[in-house]
C-alpha cells in the first residue's frame, strides 16, 4: 500500500522512521487500599496484538506489567530518550489513577502506597516532562485510568493555557487521549454489561474479567477498521478518539473520554484493514491524459513525469500511463511522452529500493528490493541471415614421436689368453 503513515509531518530524518510502543499496566497491588483490577492484563494483550500487527499498526511493542515504580520510571525515560524527530512513539498506561491532596495525578504501580505517592507512584508530571523533552515529533499517549483527564489539565496549565505543550520545539506533535475526565472514574466491562462498580473498587479475576470500555473501543476501532471515518485506508489519532468517544459514551454515559493535541497535520496511528485502497493517479491527472484537446494531454505529460520522478507507487502508475501516451495520435503528445520517459530512465530514481510501508512487512525482517522501471531492452540483432563462417580448422597434429633408441650393446669380451708355451726339453 502506498500510503503515508506520517501525513502532515514531513519526514526529515535519515532512513525509515521507527514505530515504537510501550504498554504499561498494573492490576495487582501490595497496598491493600488498592483493589485488584480485572482489565489491564486483557487490555495490554489485546492492544499489543493489534499494534504489533504488521498489516495494521506495525509497531515494535514492549510491555511492562506489574512492575515496581522505579522500573516503570526507568522504562518511560528510556522510551522517550535518544529518539529521532520522525519516530512515532505510543505510550499506553492502564492502572489506578490517584490524586494527592494537591490534586496532582499519579499512576499506581505494584508497589505504590497511597500515603507515599511522591516516592512510590508514577507522577504524571514526570511523564509529561519526558514527552516534551523527547526529540520525537510524533508522540501518542493513551491513558486508561481514573482521573486521567487530570493529566490533560496539567499539560494545559503548565503551558500557560496555550495549546502548545512545548513551545521550544517547533512543529512538535503531542496527542493525548484519556479514558475519562479529571473528575471521573474509568469503568470496566463484563461480558454482558458495564459494571456498576468503579474500577478502583473492582474485584480481581473471575470469569467476568473483560476489557475496559475505553481500551476495548480502541482495539475494536483499529482491528476492524471502523475507526477509519473518512475511509481513506488510514486511521488518524483524531479518528480513533472520535470512534472511542462514541463507543464509550454509548456504553456508559458517566464516562467521558478527553483529548489534548499539539499536532501539525494528521498523526496516523494505523492502517485500516477494512478500507485499504490501492494507489491511484490523481483524478485530475488521469482525466487530463484522456482529454480531447492535445494541448491538455501534453500538459498532463509534464505532470506524469514529475510524479514518476518521485519514485513511489503513484510514480509507477505515472510511468505506465506515459507508456500508453507513446501511441497518442498527436505527435506533440507522443514526442513529449517519449522525452519524459527518456529523462526518467536517465535520472533513474527507481534504482533505489522501492519503499514498502513498515506496517506491510514483518518488523524484524528485511524489506524486499524491487527495481523499476526495468533496464532498456537491448536492440534486436539484424534479422537478415549472415554468410556462414568457415568451419574452424582442425587443430594441428602433434609431431611424430622419434623412434625409440636401441638398447646399448654390452661391452665386448676381452680376447682369450694364448695357452702357455711348453718348457724347453733338456739337452
C-alpha positions in Angstrom: 0.0 0.0 0.0 1.3 3.4 -0.9 0.0 5.4 2.0 1.9 7.9 4.1 1.8 6.9 7.8 3.2 10.4 8.7 0.9 12.6 6.7 1.1 16.2 7.9 4.6 15.9 9.4 7.1 15.8 6.6 9.9 13.3 7.3 13.3 14.8 7.7 15.2 12.0 9.4 17.6 9.7 7.6 16.2 6.3 6.9 12.8 5.0 7.7 11.2 6.3 10.9 10.6 3.8 13.7 7.2 3.0 15.2 7.6 2.1 18.9 5.0 1.4 21.5 5.4 1.0 25.3 2.4 -0.5 27.1 2.4 -0.2 30.9 -0.2 -1.9 33.1 -0.8 -2.9 36.7 -3.6 -5.0 38.1 -2.1 -6.3 41.4 -1.1 -4.0 44.2 0.8 -4.6 47.5 -1.1 -1.7 49.2 -4.5 -3.1 50.4 -6.0 0.3 49.8 -5.8 -0.5 46.1 -8.2 -3.2 44.9 -7.1 -5.5 42.1 -8.3 -4.7 38.6 -9.6 -7.1 36.1 -9.0 -5.3 32.8 -5.3 -4.4 32.5 -4.0 -7.9 31.6 -6.6 -8.3 28.9 -6.2 -4.7 27.7 -2.4 -4.9 27.2 -2.7 -8.3 25.5 -5.3 -7.2 23.0 -3.8 -3.8 22.3 -0.3 -5.3 21.9 -1.6 -7.7 19.2 -3.3 -5.0 17.1 -0.4 -2.5 17.4 2.2 -5.1 16.5 0.2 -6.5 13.6 2.3 -5.5 10.5 -0.9 -5.0 8.5 -2.4 -2.5 11.0 -0.1 -0.8 13.4 3.4 -2.0 12.5 4.7 -1.0 15.9 7.6 -2.6 17.8 5.8 -3.3 21.1 7.3 -3.6 24.6 5.1 -4.4 27.7 5.8 -3.5 31.3 3.3 -5.4 33.5 3.0 -5.3 37.3 6.5 -3.8 37.9 7.5 -1.5 40.8 7.7 2.2 40.3 11.4 2.6 39.8 11.4 0.1 37.0 8.4 1.8 35.3 10.0 5.2 35.6 13.2 3.9 34.0 11.3 2.3 31.2 9.4 5.5 30.5 12.6 7.6 30.4 14.4 5.1 28.2 11.4 5.0 25.9 11.5 8.8 25.1 15.3 9.3 25.1 17.6 9.1 22.1 14.8 9.1 19.5 14.7 10.7 16.1 12.3 13.5 15.1 10.3 11.3 12.7 10.0 8.3 15.1 6.4 7.6 16.2 6.1 6.9 19.9 3.0 5.5 21.5 2.7 5.2 25.3 -0.2 3.4 26.9 -1.0 3.3 30.6 -3.6 1.1 32.3 -3.8 1.2 36.1 -5.2 3.0 39.0 -5.1 6.8 38.8 -4.8 8.6 42.1 -4.7 12.2 43.1 -2.8 13.5 46.1 -4.2 16.3 48.4 -2.9 18.9 46.0 -4.8 17.4 43.0 -1.7 16.1 41.4 -2.2 12.9 39.4 -0.1 9.7 40.0 -0.3 6.3 38.2 -0.2 3.4 40.6 2.3 0.5 40.2 2.6 -2.8 42.0 4.4 -1.2 45.0 2.7 2.2 45.1 1.4 3.3 48.5 -1.5 5.6 48.7 0.2 7.6 51.6 3.5 7.8 49.8 2.6 8.7 46.2 5.5 11.0 45.6 8.1 8.3 46.2 6.2 5.2 45.1 3.9 6.3 42.3 4.5 7.5 38.7 3.9 11.2 38.7 2.0 12.5 35.7 4.4 15.5 35.7 7.3 13.1 35.2 5.6 11.6 32.2 4.8 15.0 30.7 8.4 16.1 31.1 9.7 13.0 29.3 7.3 13.7 26.4 8.2 17.3 26.0 11.9 16.6 26.3 11.9 13.9 23.6 13.2 14.7 20.1 10.3 12.8 18.5 7.7 15.0 16.9 5.1 12.2 16.8 4.0 11.2 20.3 0.7 9.5 21.3 -0.3 9.0 24.9 -3.3 6.8 25.8 -4.4 6.8 29.4 -6.9 4.3 30.7 -7.2 5.0 34.4 -9.3 7.0 36.8 -9.0 10.8 36.7 -6.8 10.5 33.6 -8.2 13.8 32.3 -6.3 15.5 35.1 -3.1 14.8 33.1 -4.5 16.9 30.2 -5.5 19.7 32.6 -1.9 19.7 33.9 -0.4 19.8 30.4 -2.6 22.9 29.6 -1.8 24.6 32.9 2.0 24.1 32.5 1.8 25.5 29.0 0.2 28.7 30.3 -3.2 27.8 28.9 -2.0 27.7 25.3 -2.3 24.7 23.0 1.4 24.0 22.7 3.0 22.0 25.5 6.5 22.7 24.3 6.8 26.0 22.5 10.6 25.5 22.2 10.2 22.6 19.8 8.6 24.0 16.6 6.5 21.5 14.8 6.3 19.1 17.6 3.3 16.8 17.9 1.8 15.5 21.1 -1.6 13.7 21.1 -3.1 12.7 24.5 -6.3 10.6 24.7 -7.7 9.7 28.1 -10.5 7.4 29.1 -12.1 9.8 31.5 -12.2 13.4 32.6 -10.4 14.9 35.6 -13.4 14.2 37.8 -14.5 10.8 36.5 -13.7 7.1 37.1 -12.9 4.7 34.4 -15.2 1.7 34.0 -14.6 -2.0 33.1 -16.8 -4.2 31.0 -18.0 -7.6 31.9 -19.3 -10.0 29.3 -22.9 -8.5 29.2 -22.9 -5.0 30.6 -21.0 -2.2 32.1 -20.3 -3.0 35.7 -21.9 -0.8 38.4 -18.8 -0.6 40.4 -16.0 1.8 39.6 -12.6 0.4 38.6 -11.0 1.5 41.8 -13.1 -1.0 43.7 -13.3 -3.7 41.1 -12.8 -7.3 42.0 -9.9 -9.2 40.7 -10.0 -12.1 38.4 -13.1 -14.2 37.9 -14.9 -15.4 34.9 -16.4 -12.0 34.2 -13.0 -10.4 33.6 -13.0 -8.4 30.4 -11.6 -5.3 28.8 -12.1 -1.7 29.9 -14.7 0.3 27.9 -12.1 2.7 26.6 -9.4 0.2 25.5 -12.0 -2.1 24.1 -13.1 0.7 21.8 -9.5 1.4 20.8 -8.8 -2.2 19.9 -12.1 -2.7 18.1 -11.7 0.5 16.1 -8.2 -0.5 15.0 -8.7 -4.2 14.4 -11.9 -3.8 12.3 -11.1 -0.5 10.6 -14.3 1.0 11.9 -12.4 4.0 13.2 -11.4 5.0 9.7 -14.2 7.6 9.4 -13.2 9.1 6.0 -12.5 5.6 4.5 -9.1 6.6 3.2 -7.3 3.5 4.5 -5.6 5.3 7.3 -6.7 5.8 11.0 -5.6 9.1 12.5 -5.5 9.8 16.2 -8.4 12.1 15.9 -10.5 9.5 14.1 -9.6 6.9 16.7 -10.6 9.3 19.5 -13.9 10.1 17.9 -14.7 6.4 17.5 -13.7 5.7 21.1 -15.7 8.6 22.4 -18.9 7.4 20.6 -18.5 3.8 21.9 -17.6 4.8 25.5 -20.4 7.3 26.0 -22.9 4.9 24.5 -21.8 2.1 26.8 -21.6 4.4 29.9 -22.8 8.0 29.8 -21.0 8.6 33.1 -17.6 8.2 31.4 -16.3 10.9 29.0 -13.1 10.4 27.2 -11.0 13.6 26.8 -8.2 14.6 24.5 -5.3 17.1 24.1 -3.5 17.7 20.9 -0.5 19.8 19.8 -0.1 18.2 16.3 0.5 19.9 13.0 -1.3 17.9 10.4 -2.7 14.4 10.9 -0.9 11.9 13.2 -1.6 8.5 11.7 -1.9 5.6 14.2 -2.5 2.6 11.9 -3.7 1.3 8.6 -7.3 0.3 8.3 -7.7 -3.3 7.4 -11.2 -2.7 6.1 -10.7 0.2 3.8 -7.3 -0.2 2.4 -7.1 1.0 -1.2 -4.5 0.6 -3.9 -2.6 3.6 -5.0 -4.2 5.7 -7.7 -3.3 8.6 -10.0 -4.9 11.9 -9.0 -8.3 12.1 -10.7 -7.5 15.4 -12.5 -4.3 13.9 -14.0 -6.0 10.7 -15.2 -8.7 12.8 -16.8 -6.3 15.1 -18.4 -4.5 12.2 -20.2 -7.8 11.4 -21.9 -8.8 14.9 -22.7 -9.9 15.5 -26.4 -7.5 18.5 -26.7 -3.9 17.6 -27.4 -2.5 20.6 -25.5 -4.2 19.4 -22.4 -2.8 15.9 -22.8 0.6 17.4 -23.5 0.4 19.3 -20.2 -0.5 16.1 -18.4 2.7 14.6 -19.7 4.7 17.0 -17.6 2.7 16.2 -14.5 3.1 12.5 -15.1 6.9 13.0 -15.5 7.0 14.8 -12.1 5.0 12.1 -10.4 7.2 9.3 -11.8 10.4 11.0 -10.7 9.2 10.8 -7.1 9.8 7.0 -7.3 6.8 5.9 -5.2 3.9 3.6 -6.1 1.9 6.5 -7.7 5.1 7.2 -9.7 4.9 3.7 -11.0 1.3 4.3 -12.3 2.5 7.6 -13.9 5.2 5.6 -15.7 2.7 3.2 -17.0 0.4 6.0 -18.2 3.3 7.6 -20.0 3.9 4.4 -21.9 0.3 4.5 -23.2 0.8 8.0 -24.5 3.6 6.9 -26.7 0.9 5.9 -29.2 -1.1 9.1 -28.9 -2.4 10.3 -32.2 -0.8 13.7 -31.5 2.8 13.8 -32.4 3.3 16.5 -29.8 1.9 14.3 -27.1 3.7 11.2 -28.2 7.0 13.0 -28.5 6.6 14.6 -25.1 5.9 11.2 -23.5 9.0 9.7 -25.2 11.1 12.6 -23.9 9.7 12.3 -20.4 10.4 8.6 -20.3 13.9 9.2 -21.5 14.5 11.7 -18.8 13.1 9.3 -16.1 15.4 6.5 -17.4 18.4 8.8 -17.4 17.8 10.0 -13.8 16.7 6.5 -12.8 15.3 7.3 -9.3 13.8 3.9 -9.2 17.2 2.2 -8.9 16.7 2.7 -5.2 14.8 0.1 -3.2 11.1 0.5 -3.6 9.6 2.0 -0.4 7.3 -0.5 1.4 5.4 0.9 4.4 6.6 -0.7 7.7 3.2 -2.0 8.6 3.1 -4.2 5.4 6.3 -6.1 6.4 7.3 -8.1 9.4 9.0 -5.7 11.8 12.1 -7.9 12.2 12.5 -8.9 8.6 14.5 -7.0 5.9 12.5 -5.2 3.2 12.4 -6.6 -0.3 14.1 -4.8 -3.1 12.2 -4.2 -6.3 13.8 -2.4 -9.3 11.8 -0.5 -11.8 11.4 0.6 -14.5 13.3 -2.3 -16.0 16.5 -1.5 -17.8 16.1 -0.7 -21.5 15.6 -3.7 -23.8 18.8 -4.0 -26.0 18.3 -3.6 -29.7 17.5 -6.8 -31.6 20.2 -8.3 -33.8 20.0 -7.9 -37.6 17.4 -10.5 -38.6 19.0 -11.0 -42.1 21.0 -14.2 -42.4 24.7 -13.7 -42.5 27.2 -15.7 -44.5 28.2 -18.8 -42.7 31.6 -18.7 -41.1 34.2 -21.2 -42.4 34.5 -24.2 -40.2 37.3 -24.0 -37.8 40.5 -25.6 -39.0 41.3 -28.8 -37.1 44.0 -28.5 -34.5 47.5 -29.3 -35.8 48.6 -32.8 -35.3 51.3 -33.3 -32.8 54.8 -34.0 -34.3 55.6 -37.7 -34.7 57.5 -39.2 -31.8 61.1 -40.1 -32.6 61.8 -43.9 -32.9 63.0 -45.5 -29.8 66.7 -45.7 -29.4 68.2 -49.3 -29.5 69.3 -50.6 -26.2 73.1 -50.1 -25.7 75.3 -53.1 -26.7 77.1 -54.9 -23.9 80.9 -54.1 -23.8 83.0 -56.7 -25.9 84.5 -59.6 -24.1 88.4 -59.5 -23.8 90.1 -62.0 -26.2 91.2 -65.3 -24.7 94.8 -65.5 -23.5 97.1 -67.8 -25.6 98.0 -71.1 -23.9 101.3 -71.1 -22.1 104.4 -72.4 -24.1 105.7 -75.8 -23.0 109.0 -75.7 -21.2 112.1 -76.5 -23.3 113.3 -80.1 -23.4 116.6 -80.9 -21.6 119.5 -81.4 -23.9 
